[in-house]
Amino acid sequence: MSRILRTEPNPVMSKAVEYHGFIFTQGVVARDLSLDVAGQTKDIFEQIDALLEEHGTDNTRLLQAQIWLKDINDRAAFNELWSAWLPEGLAPARACVQAILADPRMLVEVMLVTTK
């Protein structure tokens, strides 16, 4: 049987799960919820970069992204940072929707599937 690697599991979830060279991240949110959407997004990308590095990969190997915004009107601001963070020509399949997030101070949440 193939090994499943869980990063920092707790009773509710793991930060990431690796299986057969695929990495599935949790929904990543900003650590400082007092920041605006740009600040929260930058923090999320820093966390994702570290998490992917921990699993021996990076944002050049993204397959799928799910993005939740508290206010869909923040999509342009998010996309500006997203486009700068992604390597050119390597955008994953993606969904981006407006949603009620777990904490009203959360403005954005990002969940990814990537491979090694």
Backbone as CSV, one residue per row, in Angstrom:
resi,resn,N_x,N_y,N_z,CA_x,CA_y,CA_z,C_x,C_y,C_z
1,MET,0.834,-1.174,0.000,0.000,0.000,0.000,0.885,1.246,0.000
2,SER,0.467,2.262,-0.734,1.219,3.510,-0.807,1.089,4.302,0.485
3,ARG,2.157,4.981,0.818,2.209,5.774,2.044,1.491,7.106,1.857
4,ILE,0.729,7.521,2.844,0.094,8.824,2.877,0.821,9.642,3.933
5,LEU,1.354,10.797,3.535,2.078,11.678,4.440,1.181,12.854,4.793
6,ARG,0.933,13.040,6.086,0.093,14.140,6.561,0.978,15.143,7.301
7,THR,0.909,16.402,6.896,1.708,17.457,7.499,0.902,18.141,8.600
8,GLU,1.454,18.117,9.808,0.842,18.749,10.979,-0.643,18.407,11.141
9,PRO,-0.955,17.113,11.217,-2.361,16.747,11.386,-2.872,17.113,12.778
10,ASN,-4.150,17.432,12.834,-4.828,17.626,14.114,-6.159,16.887,14.025
11,PRO,-7.008,16.938,15.029,-8.250,16.168,14.961,-9.203,16.579,13.823
12,VAL,-8.998,17.771,13.250,-9.918,18.270,12.225,-9.333,18.181,10.813
13,MET,-8.033,18.475,10.661,-7.430,18.511,9.321,-5.912,18.453,9.418
14,SER,-5.291,18.337,8.255,-3.839,18.421,8.109,-3.520,19.642,7.267
15,LYS,-2.330,20.228,7.469,-1.922,21.367,6.625,-1.818,20.940,5.167
16,ALA,-1.353,19.706,4.959,-1.247,19.155,3.607,-1.267,17.637,3.720
17,VAL,-1.657,17.008,2.631,-1.617,15.555,2.526,-0.909,15.222,1.221
18,GLU,0.093,14.357,1.323,0.841,13.929,0.140,0.559,12.460,-0.123
19,TYR,0.258,12.150,-1.388,-0.034,10.768,-1.780,0.332,10.586,-3.248
20,HIS,1.147,9.596,-3.541,1.571,9.290,-4.916,2.130,10.513,-5.640
21,GLY,2.857,11.380,-4.928,3.470,12.545,-5.541,2.550,13.743,-5.707
22,PHE,1.301,13.603,-5.255,0.368,14.727,-5.271,0.311,15.336,-3.883
23,ILE,0.218,16.661,-3.821,0.095,17.361,-2.542,-1.207,18.151,-2.577
24,PHE,-2.023,17.923,-1.554,-3.302,18.593,-1.389,-3.172,19.493,-0.163
25,THR,-3.318,20.792,-0.342,-3.162,21.695,0.802,-4.505,21.947,1.483
26,GLN,-4.407,22.352,2.721,-5.588,22.852,3.422,-6.000,24.167,2.769
27,GLY,-7.127,24.694,3.161,-7.477,26.053,2.791,-6.588,26.974,3.615
28,VAL,-5.694,27.694,2.961,-4.726,28.549,3.653,-5.308,29.956,3.785
29,VAL,-5.262,30.471,4.998,-5.723,31.835,5.284,-4.581,32.615,5.915
30,ALA,-4.726,33.924,5.927,-3.682,34.785,6.491,-3.555,34.582,7.994
31,ARG,-2.349,34.763,8.484,-2.108,34.691,9.929,-2.530,35.978,10.617
32,ASP,-2.414,37.108,9.908,-2.803,38.404,10.465,-4.071,38.868,9.753
33,LEU,-5.193,38.702,10.401,-6.483,39.006,9.786,-6.828,40.489,9.813
34,SER,-5.921,41.320,10.356,-6.154,42.768,10.323,-5.706,43.371,8.990
35,LEU,-4.996,42.591,8.163,-4.492,43.080,6.876,-5.612,43.204,5.851
36,ASP,-5.384,44.045,4.837,-6.335,44.145,3.732,-6.170,42.924,2.823
37,VAL,-6.953,42.859,1.744,-6.916,41.678,0.886,-5.534,41.459,0.280
38,ALA,-4.829,42.525,-0.078,-3.479,42.375,-0.633,-2.524,41.806,0.412
39,GLY,-2.580,42.328,1.625,-1.712,41.837,2.698,-2.013,40.387,3.042
40,GLN,-3.293,40.045,3.128,-3.666,38.659,3.428,-3.216,37.728,2.309
41,THR,-3.381,38.158,1.072,-2.982,37.327,-0.072,-1.483,37.083,-0.072
42,LYS,-0.692,38.126,0.153,0.773,37.969,0.199,1.174,36.974,1.285
43,ASP,0.541,37.068,2.454,0.842,36.151,3.548,0.474,34.719,3.174
44,ILE,-0.647,34.554,2.527,-1.076,33.217,2.096,-0.056,32.629,1.130
45,PHE,0.412,33.418,0.171,1.399,32.911,-0.784,2.709,32.551,-0.092
46,GLU,3.118,33.313,0.912,4.324,32.970,1.679,4.133,31.625,2.375
47,GLN,2.978,31.423,2.985,2.700,30.155,3.660,2.678,28.989,2.674
48,ILE,2.053,29.211,1.513,1.985,28.160,0.497,3.372,27.823,-0.011
49,ASP,4.188,28.837,-0.284,5.563,28.584,-0.743,6.309,27.696,0.255
50,ALA,6.185,28.003,1.542,6.869,27.213,2.575,6.319,25.793,2.635
51,LEU,5.023,25.650,2.538,4.396,24.333,2.595,4.800,23.483,1.393
52,LEU,4.803,24.077,0.216,5.207,23.327,-0.976,6.681,22.945,-0.903
53,GLU,7.518,23.858,-0.421,8.947,23.549,-0.266,9.145,22.382,0.694
54,GLU,8.365,22.362,1.756,8.443,21.263,2.721,8.150,19.917,2.055
55,HIS,7.341,19.943,1.015,6.987,18.709,0.297,7.810,18.519,-0.975
56,GLY,8.859,19.321,-1.141,9.770,19.130,-2.260,9.228,19.594,-3.603
57,THR,8.374,20.608,-3.592,7.842,21.131,-4.842,7.698,22.649,-4.736
58,ASP,7.101,23.263,-5.751,6.907,24.713,-5.742,5.726,25.070,-6.636
59,ASN,5.515,26.365,-6.837,4.335,26.800,-7.582,4.456,26.613,-9.101
60,THR,5.533,25.999,-9.574,5.624,25.648,-10.995,4.890,24.346,-11.287
61,ARG,4.417,23.664,-10.241,3.811,22.333,-10.396,2.329,22.309,-9.987
62,LEU,1.706,23.475,-9.932,0.306,23.557,-9.525,-0.609,22.921,-10.561
63,LEU,-1.594,22.173,-10.070,-2.574,21.549,-10.950,-3.945,22.217,-10.844
64,GLN,-4.348,22.518,-9.614,-5.681,23.059,-9.378,-5.660,24.025,-8.208
65,ALA,-6.482,25.075,-8.304,-6.615,26.047,-7.219,-8.087,26.320,-6.974
66,GLN,-8.424,26.401,-5.695,-9.752,26.842,-5.277,-9.548,28.080,-4.420
67,ILE,-10.224,29.154,-4.785,-10.038,30.438,-4.116,-11.401,30.939,-3.657
68,TRP,-11.445,31.331,-2.385,-12.660,31.894,-1.819,-12.359,33.319,-1.394
69,LEU,-13.175,34.250,-1.859,-13.053,35.662,-1.479,-14.280,36.067,-0.686
70,LYS,-14.070,36.821,0.372,-15.205,37.341,1.138,-16.051,38.249,0.253
71,ASP,-15.383,39.038,-0.588,-16.059,39.975,-1.481,-15.501,39.785,-2.888
72,ILE,-16.329,39.344,-3.809,-15.869,39.075,-5.169,-15.310,40.332,-5.840
73,ASN,-15.643,41.506,-5.314,-15.077,42.745,-5.842,-13.578,42.851,-5.575
74,ASP,-13.039,42.000,-4.704,-11.594,41.948,-4.449,-10.863,41.072,-5.461
75,ARG,-11.599,40.519,-6.417,-11.006,39.592,-7.386,-9.866,40.234,-8.178
76,ALA,-10.034,41.464,-8.624,-8.983,42.132,-9.409,-7.710,42.309,-8.580
77,ALA,-7.854,42.738,-7.329,-6.682,42.909,-6.455,-6.009,41.564,-6.202
78,PHE,-6.809,40.528,-5.969,-6.250,39.192,-5.766,-5.534,38.727,-7.038
79,ASN,-6.197,38.860,-8.183,-5.624,38.377,-9.448,-4.311,39.059,-9.791
80,GLU,-4.165,40.325,-9.436,-2.906,41.031,-9.697,-1.751,40.343,-8.960
81,LEU,-1.974,40.016,-7.692,-0.945,39.326,-6.902,-0.777,37.879,-7.356
82,TRP,-1.872,37.215,-7.666,-1.856,35.830,-8.139,-1.015,35.729,-9.414
83,SER,-1.278,36.618,-10.365,-0.551,36.594,-11.637,0.939,36.862,-11.444
84,ALA,1.280,37.735,-10.507,2.690,38.015,-10.217,3.361,36.830,-9.525
85,TRP,2.609,36.083,-8.721,3.153,34.945,-7.978,3.339,33.723,-8.868
86,LEU,2.445,33.536,-9.835,2.533,32.363,-10.710,3.641,32.518,-11.748
87,PRO,4.376,31.441,-12.002,5.321,31.486,-13.114,4.545,31.625,-14.428
88,GLU,5.084,32.406,-15.343,4.402,32.670,-16.615,4.085,31.382,-17.366
89,GLY,2.852,31.268,-17.814,2.413,30.118,-18.607,2.107,28.875,-17.802
90,LEU,2.133,28.956,-16.463,1.943,27.753,-15.646,0.735,27.851,-14.719
91,ALA,-0.288,28.575,-15.141,-1.484,28.716,-14.312,-2.219,27.379,-14.211
92,PRO,-2.713,27.051,-13.008,-3.469,25.814,-12.828,-4.926,25.997,-13.252
93,ALA,-5.667,24.903,-13.306,-7.120,24.999,-13.391,-7.567,25.687,-12.109
94,ARG,-8.632,26.501,-12.180,-8.932,27.330,-11.018,-10.417,27.660,-10.923
95,ALA,-10.872,27.764,-9.683,-12.192,28.310,-9.386,-11.993,29.432,-8.387
96,CYS,-12.753,30.512,-8.541,-12.681,31.649,-7.622,-14.111,32.116,-7.373
97,VAL,-14.536,32.042,-6.118,-15.922,32.383,-5.790,-15.983,33.274,-4.559
98,GLN,-17.096,33.948,-4.416,-17.382,34.696,-3.197,-17.967,33.724,-2.186
99,ALA,-17.544,33.855,-0.932,-18.008,32.918,0.094,-18.007,33.570,1.466
100,ILE,-18.811,33.024,2.329,-18.774,33.403,3.741,-17.698,32.525,4.368
101,LEU,-16.624,33.133,4.847,-15.504,32.382,5.407,-15.701,32.175,6.908
102,ALA,-14.882,31.330,7.499,-15.055,30.906,8.893,-14.970,32.048,9.903
103,ASP,-14.209,33.074,9.589,-14.051,34.238,10.455,-14.337,35.469,9.601
104,PRO,-15.179,36.379,10.039,-15.523,37.534,9.201,-14.330,38.433,8.851
105,ARG,-13.212,38.300,9.549,-12.009,39.085,9.219,-11.218,38.461,8.080
106,MET,-11.497,37.192,7.764,-10.821,36.525,6.643,-11.364,37.083,5.339
107,LEU,-10.461,37.512,4.475,-10.859,38.091,3.196,-10.604,37.159,2.024
108,VAL,-9.704,36.195,2.217,-9.341,35.269,1.141,-8.853,33.955,1.743
109,GLU,-9.131,32.866,1.034,-8.652,31.535,1.408,-8.286,30.815,0.113
110,VAL,-7.160,30.094,0.129,-6.664,29.420,-1.072,-6.338,27.966,-0.737
111,MET,-6.814,27.052,-1.565,-6.514,25.623,-1.425,-5.973,25.127,-2.775
112,LEU,-4.894,24.349,-2.737,-4.222,23.912,-3.961,-4.041,22.401,-4.023
113,VAL,-3.950,21.928,-5.242,-3.474,20.569,-5.532,-2.272,20.752,-6.426
114,THR,-1.175,20.094,-6.069,0.048,20.192,-6.850,0.707,18.817,-6.911
115,THR,1.775,18.743,-7.616,2.515,17.496,-7.730,4.001,17.789,-7.566
116,LYS,4.753,16.737,-7.364,6.202,16.899,-7.222,6.858,17.010,-8.582
